[in-house]
Amino acid sequence: MDSAGMLTKIAGNLVKSASSGEMVAVGSFWKTQTCVIHFMRRFGCPLCRLGARELSTLKPQLDAHNIRLIGIGLEEFGLQEFVEGKFWDGELYVDLKKQTYAAIGYKRFSYWNILAAVFSKKAREALNKSKAQGITGNMKGDGLGTGGVLIVSEGGKQVLLDFKQSSPGDHVQLVDVLKALGIDEPVPSLESPKKAEENKSDAAEGGKL
């Protein structure tokens, strides 16, 4: 299926707003603005929370260029904890029927191959990174799906980026997001809380000299 066909197929799908409970058509996201849509695997997954937090660091740059940041999850299970953890700075929705995930072509693991994927080098590196950021999670909910990032231009004229996960630890590169959007700016850093505190202390000490 080509990009235009995919957008036509998913435009009428309804997703539920996490904040208002309103059912919203996916196609409304790009009707008047370019949008970055992050499809998440599972709200309780520490790797998914890491990916969400990383992508959220782009929010100020996206806002400056009038670009919407949309997050979509597979189920309401774990949603409240995800919201309270402040892992995501964009709008948040749930694809209750999983129609959009299926239409885009996000694959699902079997119980056997998810184990291999979770213990892969890439997943272990991402897990270590999430721990360094103080991000924890749980094993609850549907963990067999994959997600990705879809960037659609205003009016649905073009798919600027269609990133699909190959494993739970596979995250879109922020530099690729900015490049797809034509934003020639540096990628913001994501410091661990401990490192950020150390940097603040160092800066304070430096100011005393």
C-alpha positions as CSV (number, residue, x, y, z in Angstrom):
1,M,0.0,0.0,0.0
2,D,1.4,3.4,-0.9
3,S,1.5,6.4,1.5
4,A,-1.6,8.0,0.1
5,G,-3.6,4.8,0.4
6,M,-2.5,4.3,3.9
7,L,-3.6,7.8,5.0
8,T,-6.9,7.3,3.3
9,K,-7.4,4.0,5.1
10,I,-6.6,5.4,8.6
11,A,-8.1,8.9,8.3
12,G,-11.6,7.9,9.4
13,N,-10.4,5.7,12.3
14,L,-11.5,7.0,15.7
15,V,-9.2,7.3,18.7
16,K,-10.1,8.3,22.2
17,S,-8.7,11.4,23.8
18,A,-7.0,10.6,27.1
19,S,-7.9,14.0,28.5
20,S,-11.5,14.5,27.4
21,G,-12.7,11.0,26.4
22,E,-13.8,12.4,23.1
23,M,-13.6,10.2,20.0
24,V,-11.5,11.9,17.4
25,A,-10.8,11.0,13.7
26,V,-7.1,10.3,13.0
27,G,-7.3,12.4,9.8
28,S,-8.2,15.5,11.9
29,F,-4.6,15.5,13.2
30,W,-3.1,16.6,9.9
31,K,-6.1,18.5,8.5
32,T,-4.7,21.9,9.2
33,Q,-1.2,21.2,10.6
34,T,1.8,19.0,9.9
35,C,1.9,16.4,12.7
36,V,4.2,13.9,14.4
37,I,2.3,10.9,15.5
38,H,4.0,8.5,18.0
39,F,2.4,5.1,18.2
40,M,3.4,3.5,21.5
41,R,3.7,-0.2,22.3
42,R,2.5,-0.3,25.9
43,F,2.1,2.5,28.5
44,G,3.8,0.5,31.2
45,C,6.9,-0.4,29.2
46,P,10.0,1.3,30.4
47,L,11.5,1.3,26.9
48,C,8.3,2.9,25.6
49,R,8.3,5.5,28.3
50,L,11.9,6.3,27.4
51,G,11.0,6.7,23.7
52,A,8.1,9.0,24.7
53,R,10.2,11.1,26.9
54,E,12.9,11.5,24.2
55,L,10.5,12.5,21.5
56,S,8.9,14.9,24.0
57,T,12.1,16.9,24.1
58,L,11.3,18.1,20.6
59,K,8.0,19.7,21.7
60,P,9.3,23.3,22.0
61,Q,10.8,23.1,18.5
62,L,7.7,21.5,17.1
63,D,5.5,24.2,18.7
64,A,7.8,26.9,17.3
65,H,7.1,25.5,13.8
66,N,3.4,25.0,14.3
67,I,3.7,21.2,14.3
68,R,1.4,19.0,16.4
69,L,2.8,16.2,18.6
70,I,0.4,13.3,19.0
71,G,0.8,10.1,21.0
72,I,-1.4,7.1,20.5
73,G,-1.5,4.0,22.6
74,L,-3.0,0.5,22.2
75,E,-5.1,0.3,25.4
76,E,-6.3,2.3,28.3
77,F,-4.6,-0.1,30.8
78,G,-1.7,1.8,32.4
79,L,-2.8,5.1,30.9
80,Q,-3.3,6.9,34.1
81,E,0.1,5.9,35.5
82,F,1.7,7.0,32.2
83,V,0.0,10.4,32.4
84,E,0.9,10.9,36.0
85,G,4.5,10.0,35.3
86,K,4.7,12.9,32.8
87,F,6.5,10.8,30.1
88,W,4.7,12.5,27.3
89,D,4.3,16.2,26.5
90,G,2.0,16.0,23.5
91,E,-1.6,15.2,23.0
92,L,-2.5,11.7,24.0
93,Y,-5.1,9.2,22.5
94,V,-5.9,5.5,22.6
95,D,-6.7,3.3,19.6
96,L,-9.2,1.1,21.4
97,K,-9.9,-1.1,18.4
98,K,-6.2,-1.2,17.3
99,Q,-7.4,-0.4,13.7
100,T,-4.8,2.2,13.0
101,Y,-1.9,0.0,14.2
102,A,-3.1,-2.8,11.9
103,A,-3.7,-0.6,8.9
104,I,-0.2,1.0,9.1
105,G,1.3,-2.5,9.3
106,Y,2.9,-2.5,12.8
107,K,3.8,-6.1,13.4
108,R,2.9,-8.2,16.4
109,F,5.3,-10.6,18.1
110,S,4.5,-14.2,19.2
111,Y,5.1,-15.1,22.9
112,W,8.3,-16.8,21.8
113,N,9.9,-14.2,19.6
114,I,9.1,-11.3,22.0
115,L,11.5,-13.0,24.5
116,A,14.3,-12.9,22.0
117,A,13.5,-9.2,21.1
118,V,13.4,-8.1,24.7
119,F,16.8,-9.6,25.5
120,S,18.4,-8.3,22.3
121,K,21.4,-6.0,22.5
122,K,19.4,-3.0,21.4
123,A,16.7,-3.6,23.9
124,R,19.3,-4.1,26.7
125,E,21.0,-0.9,25.8
126,A,17.7,1.0,25.8
127,L,16.8,-0.5,29.2
128,N,20.1,0.6,30.6
129,K,19.4,4.1,29.2
130,S,15.9,4.2,30.8
131,K,17.4,3.1,34.2
132,A,19.9,5.9,33.9
133,Q,17.0,8.3,33.4
134,G,15.2,6.9,36.4
135,I,12.5,5.5,34.2
136,T,10.8,2.4,35.6
137,G,7.9,0.3,34.3
138,N,6.0,-3.0,34.6
139,M,5.1,-6.1,32.6
140,K,1.3,-5.5,32.6
141,G,-0.8,-5.1,29.5
142,D,-0.4,-6.1,25.8
143,G,3.3,-6.4,25.2
144,L,3.2,-8.2,21.9
145,G,2.7,-5.2,19.6
146,T,5.1,-2.8,18.0
147,G,4.8,0.9,17.3
148,G,6.5,3.6,15.4
149,V,6.4,7.3,14.3
150,L,4.4,8.7,11.4
151,I,5.0,12.2,10.2
152,V,2.3,13.6,8.0
153,S,2.4,17.0,6.2
154,E,-0.5,19.5,6.5
155,G,-3.5,18.4,4.6
156,G,-2.2,14.9,4.3
157,K,-0.4,15.7,1.2
158,Q,2.7,13.6,2.1
159,V,4.1,11.1,4.6
160,L,7.4,12.7,5.6
161,L,8.5,9.8,7.8
162,D,7.2,6.3,8.4
163,F,9.3,4.7,11.1
164,K,8.4,1.2,12.2
165,Q,9.8,-0.6,15.2
166,S,11.6,-3.9,14.6
167,S,12.1,-4.6,18.4
168,P,10.9,-3.0,21.7
169,G,14.2,-1.2,22.0
170,D,14.0,0.3,18.5
171,H,13.3,4.0,18.7
172,V,13.2,6.7,16.0
173,Q,16.3,9.0,15.9
174,L,15.4,12.5,16.9
175,V,17.7,13.9,14.2
176,D,15.7,11.9,11.6
177,V,12.5,13.5,12.9
178,L,13.9,17.0,12.6
179,K,15.4,16.3,9.2
180,A,12.0,15.0,7.9
181,L,10.4,18.2,9.0
182,G,13.1,20.4,7.5
183,I,14.1,21.8,10.9
184,D,17.8,22.6,10.8
185,E,18.3,22.8,14.5
186,P,20.3,20.7,17.1
187,V,18.7,17.8,18.9
188,P,18.1,18.6,22.6
189,S,19.9,16.5,25.1
190,L,18.1,14.2,27.5
191,E,20.0,14.2,30.8
192,S,19.4,11.8,33.7
193,P,18.0,13.5,36.8
194,K,21.3,12.7,38.6
195,K,23.4,14.2,35.8
196,A,21.2,17.2,35.6
197,E,21.6,17.8,39.3
198,E,25.3,17.4,39.1
199,N,25.5,20.0,36.3
200,K,23.4,22.4,38.3
201,S,25.8,22.0,41.3
202,D,28.8,22.5,39.1
203,A,27.3,25.6,37.6
204,A,26.5,26.9,41.1
205,E,30.0,26.2,42.3
206,G,31.4,27.9,39.2
207,G,29.3,31.0,40.0
208,K,31.0,31.3,43.4
209,L,34.5,31.7,41.9
